[in-house]
Amino acid sequence: MGTKSLCLFIASALIAYYIYAPIPENLEDRWKLMLMSSVYKTVGHLAEFAEWLGLMHYMEVLMLITVTEHVPPTSDENVTVTDTEFSNVPVRLYLPRKQLSGLKRAILYFHGGGWCVGEAGMKPYDLLSRWTSNQLNAVVVSVNYRLAPKYHFPVQFEDVYAVTKFFLQSSVLSQYGVDPNRICVAGDSAGGNLAAAVAQQLLDDPEVKTKLKVQALLYPALQTLDLNLPSYQENENKLILPKSLMVRFWSEYFTTDSSLREAMASNRHVPAEASHLFQFVNWSNLLPEELKKDHVYTSPVYGSSNLGKKYPGFLDPRAAPLLAEDAKLHSLPLTYVLTCEHDVLRDDGIMYVSRLREAGVKVTHNHAEDAFHGALAFISSPANLAVGHRLLNHYINWLNDNL
């Protein structure tokens, strides 16, 4: 084989490696998904290389996606958009321009990104918030909480909780013409985790008189104990959010210490002293039979007590809302949960649905068989997918009917 032929072969192999991804048969726009997956894969490899060289932290490289997707606060004929601060936390505020009689609804929205990347000003989140504000004639508060690796748990939670408490004051609600009986917390992925944690914490806060009407959790991350659920196994190398990246997000939420990440990757991070918490994430009891398939539940393998003592956050219900006691769950508001079949976080959401229903909470569960993690963000060019618009419409319609 000549030198040119060898170079062509190597180049073709590399291109095929980066473009090809095992796309499930029931997903639409397969080639578009492959190209998008190749972009994420490339950025991930660049992040690993840059970190290995000591040039940048892994998450700093991933933040480049956030930077390139940023759009300034731009008002239009339907919605006034401004960047401001609530309780010293940056937020992007969306106020509908329609002059309708009566008070408005409100949504506090927390963006996803593994507590490490993302922002309210990213194009998909900006579109989602302005669409929500316009369609529902609602005030939308999209929160720019501080991110890891510079800030770790509980900073992210404290930021979104501070904004929520500030907004729920009667004087603030009156200022923006919001009906105190029609307020929602919502979020996707890590933001869904924060929304669920905020809804739980509000139940115990005597300073907050206003109650949430609904919570909306979009493919949320809800537990840190078992990172080898059937959904983690089945979607270990699927597009957008492979298991390795989710483990990295979880560990970075609590510390930059790689020992926690290594323990989480082998699912040996929970100390024996926390064994009583596994009842809340026992998928053999909480998943429907069709999702158990040929998976067999095995007892957890416990890790070092040192990790639990050094980083107790991963055992805290504010970081892992599925660890909340049943007594707390029964007081939660009407709930919407979106889960996607091809998503490592699928089983987190489904187990929460099971526990909420057992606690007597009314839940609408939208399980998308032909969707993947983050699908709702793909609603604009060049990553404009029909599944994203369908899930968006379902979410907006549910809010319109229930908020």
C-alpha positions in Angstrom: 0.0 0.0 0.0 1.4 3.4 -1.0 1.9 6.3 1.3 -1.0 8.2 -0.2 -3.3 5.2 0.1 -2.3 4.7 3.7 -3.0 8.3 4.6 -6.3 8.2 2.9 -7.2 5.0 4.7 -6.2 6.5 8.1 -8.1 9.7 7.4 -11.2 7.8 6.3 -11.1 5.7 9.4 -10.8 8.7 11.7 -13.7 10.5 9.9 -15.8 7.3 10.2 -14.9 7.0 13.9 -16.0 10.6 14.6 -19.1 10.6 12.4 -20.5 7.1 13.1 -22.5 6.7 16.2 -24.8 3.7 17.1 -28.1 5.5 16.6 -31.2 3.5 17.7 -33.4 2.4 14.9 -36.5 4.3 16.2 -34.8 7.7 16.1 -35.5 10.1 13.3 -33.0 12.3 11.5 -30.3 9.7 11.9 -27.6 11.4 9.9 -28.2 14.7 11.6 -27.9 13.0 14.9 -24.6 11.3 13.8 -23.2 14.7 12.9 -24.2 16.3 16.1 -22.9 13.3 18.1 -19.5 13.7 16.3 -19.3 17.3 17.3 -19.9 16.4 21.0 -17.5 13.5 20.7 -14.8 15.8 19.2 -15.2 18.4 21.9 -15.0 15.7 24.6 -11.7 14.4 23.2 -10.4 18.0 23.0 -11.4 18.5 26.6 -9.5 15.3 27.7 -6.4 16.3 25.7 -6.4 19.9 27.0 -6.8 18.6 30.6 -4.0 16.0 30.1 -1.7 18.8 28.8 -2.6 20.9 31.8 -4.0 23.7 29.6 -7.6 23.8 30.7 -9.9 22.0 33.0 -12.2 19.5 31.2 -15.3 21.5 31.9 -13.7 24.7 30.7 -13.4 23.2 27.3 -17.0 22.0 27.3 -18.0 25.6 28.2 -16.9 26.6 24.7 -20.2 25.1 23.5 -22.0 27.4 25.9 -20.1 30.4 24.7 -20.7 29.8 21.1 -24.5 29.3 21.8 -24.8 32.5 23.8 -27.3 35.1 22.6 -27.8 38.6 24.1 -31.1 39.5 25.9 -33.2 40.6 22.9 -36.8 41.7 23.2 -39.3 41.1 20.5 -42.9 42.1 19.7 -44.2 39.4 22.2 -41.7 39.3 25.1 -39.5 41.8 26.9 -36.1 40.1 27.8 -33.6 41.5 30.3 -30.7 40.3 32.2 -30.9 41.3 35.9 -30.3 39.9 39.4 -32.6 38.4 42.0 -31.0 38.0 45.5 -27.6 38.7 43.9 -27.9 35.8 41.5 -28.0 36.6 37.7 -31.2 35.8 36.0 -32.7 36.3 32.5 -36.2 37.7 32.9 -38.9 37.2 30.3 -42.0 39.4 30.5 -45.0 38.9 28.1 -46.2 42.0 26.3 -49.8 40.9 26.0 -52.1 43.2 28.0 -54.6 40.6 29.2 -56.9 41.1 32.2 -56.0 39.3 35.4 -52.7 38.1 36.9 -50.1 36.1 35.0 -48.6 32.7 35.6 -44.9 32.3 36.3 -42.2 29.7 35.7 -38.8 29.6 37.5 -36.6 27.7 35.1 -33.2 26.0 35.9 -31.0 25.1 32.9 -29.2 21.8 32.5 -25.5 21.1 31.9 -24.4 18.8 34.6 -24.0 21.7 37.2 -20.8 22.5 35.2 -21.8 24.1 31.9 -24.8 25.9 30.3 -26.5 29.2 30.9 -29.9 30.9 30.5 -28.5 32.8 27.5 -27.8 29.8 25.4 -29.9 29.9 22.2 -32.0 26.7 23.0 -32.8 27.9 26.5 -33.5 31.5 25.3 -35.9 30.1 22.7 -37.6 27.8 25.2 -38.1 30.6 27.8 -39.4 33.2 25.3 -41.7 30.6 23.7 -43.0 29.6 27.2 -43.5 33.3 28.1 -45.3 34.1 24.9 -47.5 31.0 24.6 -48.6 31.0 28.3 -48.5 34.8 28.9 -46.2 33.9 31.7 -43.3 35.5 33.5 -40.3 33.3 33.1 -37.2 33.6 35.4 -34.3 31.6 33.9 -31.5 31.4 36.5 -27.8 31.6 35.9 -26.5 29.7 39.0 -22.8 29.4 39.6 -21.1 26.3 38.1 -18.6 23.6 38.9 -15.6 23.1 38.9 -15.2 26.6 40.5 -18.2 26.1 42.7 -19.4 22.8 44.2 -22.6 21.6 45.9 -24.5 23.2 47.6 -23.7 26.4 45.8 -25.8 25.6 42.7 -28.7 24.6 44.9 -28.4 27.6 47.1 -28.4 30.0 44.1 -31.6 28.7 42.6 -33.2 28.4 46.0 -32.3 32.0 46.8 -33.9 33.2 43.5 -37.0 31.1 44.2 -37.5 32.5 47.7 -36.9 36.1 46.5 -39.4 35.7 43.7 -42.0 34.1 45.9 -42.2 37.2 48.1 -45.7 38.8 47.8 -44.1 42.2 46.9 -42.1 40.7 44.0 -45.1 38.7 42.7 -47.2 41.9 42.8 -44.5 43.9 41.0 -44.6 41.5 38.1 -48.4 40.9 38.2 -48.0 37.2 39.0 -50.8 35.1 40.5 -49.3 33.5 43.7 -51.5 30.4 43.1 -50.0 29.7 39.6 -46.3 29.3 40.0 -44.1 26.5 38.7 -40.5 25.4 39.1 -39.0 23.6 36.1 -35.7 22.4 34.7 -34.0 19.9 32.5 -31.3 17.4 33.4 -29.2 19.0 36.2 -31.8 21.7 36.2 -34.5 19.1 36.7 -32.5 17.9 39.7 -32.4 21.5 41.1 -36.1 22.0 40.5 -37.0 18.8 42.3 -34.7 19.7 45.2 -36.2 23.3 45.4 -39.8 21.9 45.5 -38.8 19.6 48.4 -37.0 22.3 50.4 -39.8 24.7 50.1 -42.0 22.3 52.1 -39.8 22.8 55.1 -39.3 26.6 54.9 -41.5 28.5 57.3 -40.4 31.8 55.7 -42.1 30.9 52.4 -45.9 31.4 52.4 -46.5 31.0 48.7 -46.9 27.4 47.5 -46.0 26.0 44.2 -48.8 24.8 42.0 -46.7 22.5 39.8 -43.2 21.2 39.2 -42.0 20.1 35.7 -38.9 17.9 35.5 -37.4 17.2 32.1 -35.2 14.1 32.0 -33.9 14.9 35.5 -30.9 13.5 37.3 -32.2 12.5 40.7 -29.9 10.0 42.5 -26.3 9.5 43.1 -26.3 6.0 44.7 -26.7 3.6 41.9 -24.9 4.6 38.7 -25.3 1.1 37.1 -29.1 1.2 36.7 -30.5 -0.6 33.6 -30.7 2.8 31.8 -27.0 3.4 32.6 -26.1 0.0 31.2 -28.3 0.2 28.1 -27.2 3.7 27.2 -23.6 3.6 28.3 -22.3 4.8 25.0 -25.3 6.5 23.5 -25.2 9.9 22.0 -25.2 13.2 23.9 -24.8 11.9 27.4 -22.7 8.7 27.8 -22.3 7.2 31.2 -18.7 8.4 31.5 -19.8 12.0 31.1 -22.7 11.7 33.5 -20.3 10.2 36.1 -18.0 13.1 35.5 -20.8 15.6 35.9 -21.9 14.0 39.2 -18.4 13.9 40.7 -17.6 17.4 39.6 -20.7 18.6 41.3 -19.1 17.7 44.6 -15.4 17.9 44.1 -12.5 18.0 41.7 -10.9 15.1 43.6 -10.6 12.3 41.0 -11.0 9.6 43.6 -14.7 10.2 43.9 -15.1 10.0 40.1 -13.2 6.8 40.0 -15.3 5.3 42.7 -18.5 6.4 41.0 -17.4 4.9 37.7 -17.1 1.5 39.3 -20.3 2.1 41.4 -18.4 1.6 44.6 -18.7 5.1 46.2 -21.5 4.7 48.8 -20.3 3.8 52.3 -21.9 1.0 54.2 -23.2 3.5 56.7 -25.5 4.8 54.0 -26.9 1.4 53.1 -30.4 2.4 54.4 -30.7 4.9 51.5 -30.7 2.2 48.8 -34.3 1.4 49.6 -35.2 4.7 47.8 -33.4 3.8 44.6 -34.0 0.0 44.4 -34.9 -0.3 40.8 -36.2 -3.8 41.2 -39.1 -2.4 43.1 -39.5 0.9 41.3 -39.2 0.2 37.6 -42.0 -1.4 35.5 -41.4 -4.9 34.3 -40.8 -3.9 30.7 -37.8 -1.8 31.7 -36.2 -4.5 33.8 -35.8 -6.7 30.8 -33.1 -9.3 31.4 -31.4 -7.1 34.1 -30.9 -8.8 37.5 -30.8 -6.6 40.6 -27.7 -7.2 42.8 -26.9 -5.9 46.2 -24.7 -2.8 46.3 -21.0 -3.1 46.7 -20.0 -0.5 49.4 -17.1 1.9 49.1 -14.8 3.7 51.5 -16.3 5.5 54.4 -13.8 8.3 53.7 -15.6 9.5 50.6 -18.9 9.8 52.4 -17.2 11.8 55.2 -15.2 14.0 52.8 -18.0 14.7 50.3 -21.3 14.1 52.2 -23.2 16.1 49.5 -23.7 13.1 47.3 -25.9 11.6 50.1 -27.9 14.7 50.6 -31.5 14.9 49.3 -30.8 18.4 48.1 -28.4 16.9 45.6 -30.2 13.6 45.1 -34.0 14.2 45.5 -34.8 10.5 45.2 -33.3 10.1 48.7 -36.1 12.1 50.3 -38.3 10.3 52.8 -41.8 9.2 51.8 -43.3 11.5 54.3 -41.9 14.5 52.5 -42.9 13.4 49.0 -46.7 13.3 49.7 -46.8 17.1 50.1 -45.3 17.9 46.7 -47.3 19.6 44.0 -48.8 18.3 40.8 -45.9 17.0 38.8 -44.8 16.6 35.2 -41.9 14.2 34.4 -40.4 13.7 30.9 -38.2 10.7 30.4 -36.4 9.5 27.3 -35.8 5.9 26.4 -32.3 6.4 25.1 -30.9 8.2 28.2 -28.8 7.1 31.1 -31.1 9.2 33.3 -34.2 7.5 32.2 -34.6 5.3 35.3 -34.0 8.2 37.7 -37.2 9.9 36.4 -39.2 6.7 36.2 -38.3 5.7 39.8 -39.3 9.2 41.0 -42.6 8.8 39.2 -43.2 5.5 41.0 -42.3 7.0 44.4 -44.4 10.1 43.9 -47.5 8.1 42.9 -47.0 5.8 45.8 -47.0 8.9 48.0 -50.2 10.1 46.5 -48.9 12.9 44.3 -50.6 13.4 40.9 -48.1 12.8 38.2 -48.2 13.1 34.4 -45.4 11.0 33.0 -44.4 11.5 29.4 -42.1 8.7 28.3 -40.6 9.3 24.9 -39.6 6.0 23.3 -38.0 7.7 20.3 -36.0 10.4 22.2 -32.6 10.8 23.8 -31.2 13.0 26.6 -31.4 16.7 25.9 -33.8 16.3 23.0 -35.9 19.3 24.0 -32.9 21.6 23.3 -32.8 20.7 19.6 -35.4 23.2 18.4 -33.3 25.6 16.3 -31.0 25.5 13.3 -28.7 23.7 12.7 -29.8 21.2 15.3 -33.5 21.4 14.5 -35.2 18.1 15.2 -38.9 17.1 15.0 -38.7 15.2 18.3 -37.5 18.4 20.0 -40.5 20.3 18.8 -42.9 17.5 19.7 -41.6 17.3 23.3 -41.6 21.0 23.6 -45.3 21.2 22.5 -46.2 18.5 25.0 -44.5 20.3 27.8 -46.1 23.7 27.0 -49.5 22.1 26.5 -49.3 20.4 29.9 -48.3 23.7 31.6 -51.1 25.5 29.8 -53.6 23.0 31.1 -52.3 22.6 34.6 -50.6 25.9 35.7 
